[in-house]
Amino acid sequence: MKASGSFGALFRSLRLRSEFSTLSEFGEELAKEGFIFEDSIFSHWQKGTRIPRNRGLLIVMVKIFMKRGSVVMLKEADRFLESAGQGYLTDTETKMLLNKSVSPAGSRRQSISQLSI
């Protein structure tokens, strides 16, 4: 799947918008969060030939992209998760990422620029 909404395309776009110029740089940041992979896996993700299925890993990736400013709206996080076949953020995940209480109504439109990650 190579469509613009594919996981590979979104991963690449978010990685570059996060100013990770290399896959290795992204891997180093992910390793700080406890997820260690060989760089070749990131290449597979970017090409869309493999997609991570571990939801915890995907949430950590969202957290990293949020910290770096490439994900600024909850709907962008939802789109990323959906592209990996993981649906949408749960209320618990949203609260954890925002580090505060979020009402379910309107949470998909709320900006996450006030993060304290």
SEKOL-587463 format. One record per residue (C-alpha): residue number from 1; residue in three letters; y, z, x. Coordinates in nm, 2 decimals, always signed. Layout:
BEGIN
 pos code     c2     c3     c1
 NUM  ALA      Y      Z      X
...
This chain:
BEGIN
 pos code     c2     c3     c1
   1  MET  +0.00  +0.00  +0.00
   2  LYS  +0.32  -0.12  +0.17
   3  ALA  +0.57  -0.09  -0.12
   4  SER  +0.90  +0.07  -0.06
   5  GLY  +0.79  +0.38  -0.25
   6  SER  +0.47  +0.42  -0.04
   7  PHE  +0.40  +0.73  +0.16
   8  GLY  +0.43  +0.54  +0.49
   9  ALA  +0.77  +0.39  +0.41
  10  LEU  +0.91  +0.73  +0.29
  11  PHE  +0.77  +0.92  +0.58
  12  ARG  +0.93  +0.67  +0.83
  13  SER  +1.26  +0.68  +0.64
  14  LEU  +1.28  +1.06  +0.63
  15  ARG  +1.17  +1.09  +0.99
  16  LEU  +1.44  +0.86  +1.11
  17  ARG  +1.70  +1.01  +0.88
  18  SER  +1.60  +1.35  +1.03
  19  GLU  +1.69  +1.20  +1.37
  20  PHE  +1.34  +1.22  +1.51
  21  SER  +1.36  +0.91  +1.73
  22  THR  +0.99  +0.93  +1.82
  23  LEU  +0.68  +1.03  +1.65
  24  SER  +0.62  +1.28  +1.93
  25  GLU  +0.95  +1.46  +1.85
  26  PHE  +0.83  +1.50  +1.49
  27  GLY  +0.50  +1.62  +1.61
  28  GLU  +0.66  +1.89  +1.82
  29  GLU  +0.86  +2.02  +1.52
  30  LEU  +0.55  +2.02  +1.31
  31  ALA  +0.36  +2.21  +1.58
  32  LYS  +0.63  +2.48  +1.57
  33  GLU  +0.52  +2.53  +1.20
  34  GLY  +0.15  +2.56  +1.30
  35  PHE  +0.03  +2.20  +1.24
  36  ILE  -0.09  +2.03  +1.55
  37  PHE  -0.20  +1.67  +1.55
  38  GLU  -0.23  +1.39  +1.80
  39  ASP  +0.06  +1.15  +1.79
  40  SER  -0.17  +0.87  +1.67
  41  ILE  -0.21  +1.03  +1.33
  42  PHE  +0.17  +1.00  +1.27
  43  SER  +0.15  +0.63  +1.34
  44  HIS  -0.12  +0.60  +1.08
  45  TRP  +0.09  +0.80  +0.83
  46  GLN  +0.39  +0.57  +0.90
  47  LYS  +0.18  +0.26  +0.86
  48  GLY  +0.04  +0.39  +0.54
  49  THR  -0.32  +0.36  +0.67
  50  ARG  -0.38  +0.73  +0.63
  51  ILE  -0.21  +0.98  +0.40
  52  PRO  -0.21  +1.36  +0.46
  53  ARG  -0.38  +1.54  +0.17
  54  ASN  -0.31  +1.90  +0.27
  55  ARG  -0.04  +2.01  +0.02
  56  GLY  +0.06  +2.30  +0.25
  57  LEU  +0.12  +2.04  +0.53
  58  LEU  +0.33  +1.82  +0.30
  59  ILE  +0.54  +2.12  +0.19
  60  VAL  +0.61  +2.21  +0.55
  61  MET  +0.71  +1.85  +0.61
  62  VAL  +0.95  +1.87  +0.32
  63  LYS  +1.09  +2.19  +0.47
  64  ILE  +1.14  +2.02  +0.80
  65  PHE  +1.31  +1.72  +0.64
  66  MET  +1.53  +1.96  +0.44
  67  LYS  +1.63  +2.16  +0.75
  68  ARG  +1.73  +1.83  +0.92
  69  GLY  +1.93  +1.71  +0.62
  70  SER  +1.72  +1.40  +0.52
  71  VAL  +1.60  +1.56  +0.19
  72  VAL  +1.89  +1.70  +0.00
  73  MET  +1.77  +1.68  -0.36
  74  LEU  +1.46  +1.82  -0.52
  75  LYS  +1.38  +1.48  -0.67
  76  GLU  +1.35  +1.34  -0.31
  77  ALA  +1.09  +1.61  -0.23
  78  ASP  +0.91  +1.53  -0.55
  79  ARG  +0.91  +1.16  -0.46
  80  PHE  +0.76  +1.24  -0.12
  81  LEU  +0.49  +1.45  -0.26
  82  GLU  +0.41  +1.20  -0.54
  83  SER  +0.38  +0.92  -0.28
  84  ALA  +0.10  +1.13  -0.12
  85  GLY  -0.07  +1.17  -0.45
  86  GLN  +0.03  +1.54  -0.48
  87  GLY  +0.25  +1.53  -0.79
  88  TYR  +0.56  +1.74  -0.79
  89  LEU  +0.69  +2.07  -0.65
  90  THR  +0.58  +2.37  -0.85
  91  ASP  +0.83  +2.63  -0.95
  92  THR  +0.69  +2.86  -0.69
  93  GLU  +0.73  +2.59  -0.42
  94  THR  +1.08  +2.52  -0.53
  95  LYS  +1.18  +2.88  -0.51
  96  MET  +1.02  +2.91  -0.17
  97  LEU  +1.20  +2.61  -0.04
  98  LEU  +1.53  +2.72  -0.19
  99  ASN  +1.46  +3.08  -0.10
 100  LYS  +1.60  +3.19  -0.44
 101  SER  +1.53  +3.19  -0.81
 102  VAL  +1.56  +2.85  -0.97
 103  SER  +1.54  +2.79  -1.34
 104  PRO  +1.29  +2.52  -1.44
 105  ALA  +1.55  +2.34  -1.65
 106  GLY  +1.75  +2.11  -1.42
 107  SER  +1.57  +2.20  -1.11
 108  ARG  +1.48  +1.84  -1.04
 109  ARG  +1.85  +1.75  -1.02
 110  GLN  +1.97  +2.05  -0.82
 111  SER  +2.10  +1.99  -0.47
 112  ILE  +1.93  +2.18  -0.19
 113  SER  +2.22  +2.18  +0.04
 114  GLN  +2.25  +2.55  +0.01
 115  LEU  +1.92  +2.61  +0.18
 116  SER  +1.85  +2.91  +0.39
 117  ILE  +1.54  +2.79  +0.57
